[in-house]
């Protein structure tokens, strides 16, 4: 049995590994700093964390690594940068050095290898996944020893903190990271707001102060970015206003352009890696060759990035005719908002797509994980997310769901731990 077939078999039939809720409760409440936090989280976010892990083969992981490395090489080319920076705001032109934390490379796994669905540059869920993975419990030692993937939370948290310190150092060499601002629009209302508290605790464990704030809470005074009079060294940017264009981000824009604080991920990071329109380049082997991309990278991307085109009046009729084989996404979208499976499109929705800024991507169905929910076996779709920094995978996670796109509304679904099957075949 190959590694891929073994992973598929385990995803269909293995129900021997699940979350130990007592372990997860202790882990989360220690870091959230309050008793009862786990019960409140389960009540307010019943579909955030899945009890069932996902199994992935080393073959697929190796394939994902090749795609990630190829994109890194392409993004480093001046020809590619000139090409993609033409369709984003001018603020993205400046390069201050930081790589960008928590890249999320999202894949569907197929018989022909992993297919890159999109790249995100402010991917959430990493700290929550650490706790889910750390709380996995097998039914017996044989199963426990068969797969690998258990995480040491403290070790990975140290790695994450060093990543933020590196981001500061590359822009401001020698400066000590004393205070981080975690910024998002209305942070108290964000679905992943519990993770912000986990980040605050993580930083505190390493003697770094952390502030959770909305963009309108900042002041830029005497060339210092501040929140409540406290100077901020680094902004951990969870905003979906990727280019700081809104009125509420005006202060942040001034601070960013003045290099008063480090922003990670930055507008430039999003422009080079996560703008959906970039997929039209990464999936076009001929264009990649014209841009001077090496053959190895061009071939890897052509095989792994579903063909993607910009929706325009010129191709509208063809795309409508082929809509059942396509998936439509807003160019600057996030979190599955405004995305449509072509087979579900109505004429009214299609007209709104034509009036907006959309891409059409070749449809790649996700693989499945069979799980037990309330005693019944349920088929769940799954996406795999690679959390990446500076080209290296730090953490693997999955999202289990039913429906058109990933969501947190499915019984038994949510963020799921990943276990890796052995290299050998049986």
ZAMARFI-313710 format. One record per residue (C-alpha): x, y, z. Coordinates in pm, whole numbers, padded with zeros to 5 digits, always signed. Layout:
% residues N
XYZ/...
//
This chain:
% residues 426
+00000+00000+00000/+00143+00339-00097/+00164+00628+00148/-00123+00809-00032/-00349+00504-00026/-00270+00446+00340/-00368+00804+00426/-00690+00768+00225/-00773+00444+00404/-00716+00601+00745/-00930+00903+00654/-01210+00662+00559/-01191+00421+00848/-00980+00536+01143/-01180+00665+01440/-00924+00557+01700/-00765+00898+01756/-00964+01188+01893/-00929+01494+02112/-00902+01431+02484/-01129+01709+02607/-00980+01717+02957/-00632+01768+02813/-00757+02036+02573/-00944+02213+02851/-00637+02223+03076/-00415+02339+02791/-00643+02620+02675/-00750+02742+03018/-00388+02763+03132/-00315+03000+02846/-00648+03183+02838/-00591+03248+03207/-00937+03178+03340/-01137+02885+03470/-01439+02797+03260/-01291+02945+02943/-01311+02611+02763/-01681+02567+02839/-01758+02918+02720/-01556+02863+02404/-01744+02542+02324/-02074+02721+02379/-01989+03028+02168/-01785+02839+01903/-01935+02489+01885/-01790+02417+01541/-01448+02578+01575/-01242+02272+01672/-01288+01921+01536/-01234+01616+01752/-01115+01411+01453/-00768+01441+01303/-00681+01417+00933/-00419+01183+00787/-00180+01308+00518/+00088+01115+00332/+00453+01217+00313/+00412+01213-00065/+00152+01490-00047/+00359+01685+00205/+00662+01665-00023/+00443+01788-00311/+00319+02084-00107/+00676+02173-00011/+00774+02183-00381/+00487+02419-00462/+00570+02649-00169/+00937+02660-00270/+00846+02734-00632/+00621+03024-00533/+00899+03164-00316/+01139+03156-00609/+00886+03319-00841/+00794+03592-00591/+01162+03684-00562/+01190+03768-00933/+01182+04136-01023/+00991+04051-01343/+00712+03884-01143/+00705+04167-00891/+00666+04428-01164/+00388+04225-01320/+00174+04178-01007/+00239+04515-00841/+00068+04686-01133/-00277+04582-01007/-00244+04681-00639/-00221+05017-00455/+00112+05197-00456/+00169+05133-00084/+00266+04775-00174/+00567+04893-00376/+00781+04957-00066/+00998+04672+00060/+01108+04717+00420/+01243+04366+00465/+00998+04159+00674/+00889+03829+00519/+00542+03813+00671/+00423+03581+00949/+00172+03298+00920/+00143+03248+00548/-00140+03002+00482/-00100+02783+00174/-00434+02605+00124/-00444+02278-00068/-00691+02018-00187/-00544+01669-00204/-00606+01469-00523/-00486+01149-00688/-00265+01373-00904/-00105+01537-00603/-00185+01846-00394/-00356+02135-00572/-00299+02489-00443/-00635+02661-00399/-00505+02992-00264/-00247+03166-00047/-00333+03379+00257/-00094+03611+00436/-00276+03658+00763/-00393+03301+00814/-00560+03246+01150/-00597+02934+01358/-00235+02835+01417/-00234+02866+01796/-00571+02696+01828/-00442+02408+01616/-00143+02368+01848/-00377+02289+02134/-00599+02059+01928/-00296+01865+01804/-00145+01847+02152/-00463+01697+02294/-00495+01403+02052/-00538+01067+02220/-00519+00723+02057/-00718+00423+02172/-00410+00202+02199/-00026+00219+02180/-00023+00051+01840/-00224+00333+01684/-00034+00596+01884/+00297+00474+01743/+00174+00429+01389/+00136+00794+01301/+00344+01101+01378/+00229+01455+01433/+00198+01523+01805/+00320+01874+01879/+00508+02028+02168/+00314+02349+02225/+00589+02528+02416/+00851+02452+02149/+00636+02580+01865/+00536+02888+02060/+00906+02967+02106/+00954+02924+01731/+00665+03162+01664/+00802+03424+01902/+01144+03404+01738/+00971+03456+01404/+00825+03786+01525/+01164+03890+01665/+01323+03815+01330/+01062+04029+01155/+01155+04322+01379/+01527+04268+01340/+01526+04258+00960/+01372+04607+00948/+01521+04751+01268/+01847+04563+01336/+01938+04534+01702/+01604+04658+01833/+01450+04454+02114/+01088+04346+02071/+00908+04486+02373/+00551+04541+02258/+00332+04390+01986/-00005+04522+01876/-00243+04257+01742/-00474+04453+01514/-00804+04360+01354/-01128+04540+01278/-01350+04522+01590/-01131+04251+01747/-01381+04168+02021/-01633+04069+01755/-01400+03852+01544/-01480+03482+01529/-01119+03392+01606/-01093+03641+01893/-01001+03362+02143/-00681+03317+01945/-00586+03680+02005/-00587+03605+02378/-00369+03300+02315/-00123+03520+02128/-00121+03770+02413/-00036+03493+02660/+00231+03351+02428/+00406+03686+02403/+00378+03745+02780/+00555+03413+02846/+00851+03559+02656/+00848+03899+02829/+00679+04077+02540/+00379+04299+02606/+00088+04253+02366/-00209+04480+02298/-00523+04373+02112/-00663+04674+01927/-00874+04794+01638/-00715+05017+01373/-00892+05328+01502/-00734+05292+01849/-00385+05389+01732/-00214+05727+01749/+00095+05836+01561/+00264+06098+01774/+00623+06223+01767/+00710+05958+01508/+00595+05682+01748/+00301+05450+01690/+00104+05420+02013/-00200+05262+02172/-00320+05422+02497/+00011+05606+02518/+00218+05287+02490/+00472+05266+02208/+00433+04978+01964/+00736+04809+01809/+00555+04565+01581/+00203+04536+01440/+00078+04182+01394/-00162+04259+01112/-00482+04051+01106/-00672+04310+00903/-00845+04219+00579/-00794+04575+00458/-00472+04441+00312/-00349+04773+00173/-00460+04998+00462/-00693+05192+00235/-00987+05256+00470/-01029+05572+00674/-00993+05374+00998/-00644+05264+00886/-00516+05615+00812/-00296+05627+01122/-00158+05281+01053/-00085+05382+00694/+00116+05684+00813/+00311+05472+01059/+00376+05203+00799/+00502+05444+00534/+00715+05622+00795/+00859+05288+00908/+00776+05384+01264/+00683+05025+01340/+00720+04689+01172/+00405+04557+01005/+00375+04184+00948/+00230+04075+00718/+00265+04395+00516/+00078+04529+00211/+00371+04420-00005/+00357+04067+00131/-00009+04037+00036/+00054+04185-00309/+00330+03937-00392/+00174+03624-00246/-00195+03646-00159/-00366+03867-00414/-00604+03625-00585/-00516+03763-00927/-00164+03626-00882/-00309+03279-00938/-00368+03376-01300/+00009+03411-01334/+00110+03110-01125/-00117+02882-01329/+00005+03009-01668/+00317+02812-01761/+00382+03015-02077/+00363+03347-01890/+00590+03215-01616/+00850+03124-01877/+00819+03471-02031/+00887+03618-01686/+01208+03416-01663/+01088+03152-01416/+01310+02842-01413/+01168+02528-01572/+01150+02332-01246/+00936+02598-01078/+00719+02656-01385/+00652+02285-01422/+00572+02240-01053/+00325+02527-01056/+00162+02423-01382/+00098+02080-01232/-00031+02207-00897/-00209+02542-00944/-00554+02505-01102/-00592+02713-01416/-00717+03057-01314/-00830+03355-01524/-00963+03704-01458/-01337+03733-01523/-01395+03995-01793/-01656+04084-02058/-01429+03921-02316/-01447+03574-02160/-01784+03604-01983/-01977+03390-02230/-01719+03111-02225/-01696+03113-01844/-02074+03099-01810/-02089+02800-02043/-01818+02625-01840/-01936+02745-01500/-01999+02394-01359/-01625+02325-01387/-01526+02655-01223/-01507+02827-00885/-01543+03207-00866/-01362+03423-00610/-01337+03799-00549/-00987+03921-00622/-00933+04077-00280/-01163+03840-00095/-01096+03644+00223/-01252+03373+00433/-01472+03233+00152/-01674+03556+00144/-01829+03621-00193/-01709+03290-00340/-01932+03078-00560/-01926+02729-00697/-02016+02768-01063/-02286+02500-01056/-02474+02707-00795/-02467+03035-00986/-02786+03220-01074/-02811+03477-01352/-02849+03751-01089/-02532+03646-00906/-02345+03612-01234/-02437+03970-01324/-02297+04090-00989/-01974+03898-01053/-01934+04066-01391/-01972+04406-01224/-01705+04325-00963/-01339+04214-00963/-01338+03833-00982/-01125+03540-01086/-01246+03204-01215/-01053+02899-01101/-01072+02546-01234/-01277+02347-00984/-01077+02094-00780/-01305+01890-00551/-01163+01842-00199/-01086+01502-00057/-01292+01362+00229/-01262+01247+00587/-01524+01012+00731/-01596+01085+01097/-01846+00975+01359/-02098+01241+01465/-02360+01144+01726/-02306+00779+01643/-02347+00823+01267/-02073+00821+01004/-02051+01152+00818/-01846+01246+00511/-01662+01575+00559/-01475+01775+00298/-01123+01874+00395/-00874+02146+00310/-00512+02129+00420/-00336+02445+00534/+00041+02479+00556/+00146+02755+00794/+00469+02884+00646/+00739+03132+00738/+01027+03222+00510/+00946+02926+00287/+00944+02663+00563/+00636+02478+00688/+00600+02535+01061/+00265+02368+01114/+00013+02159+00923/-00357+02186+00989/-00683+02093+00825/-01036+02229+00809/-01329+01987+00801/-01663+02107+00665/-01969+02039+00458/-02115+02275+00203/-01979+02489-00076/-01677+02634+00105/-01486+02601+00430/-01691+02720+00725/-01733+02682+01100/-02097+02574+01093/-02072+02196+01060/-02126+01946+01343/-01799+01755+01381/-01615+02006+01164/-01371+02287+01228/-00995+02309+01270/-00843+01963+01275/-00504+01823+01372/-00291+01650+01107/-00112+01318+01142/+00144+01200+00889/+00157+00845+00761/+00497+00668+00742/+00722+00684+00438/+00712+00309+00388/+00449+00118+00196/+00283-00195+00334/
//
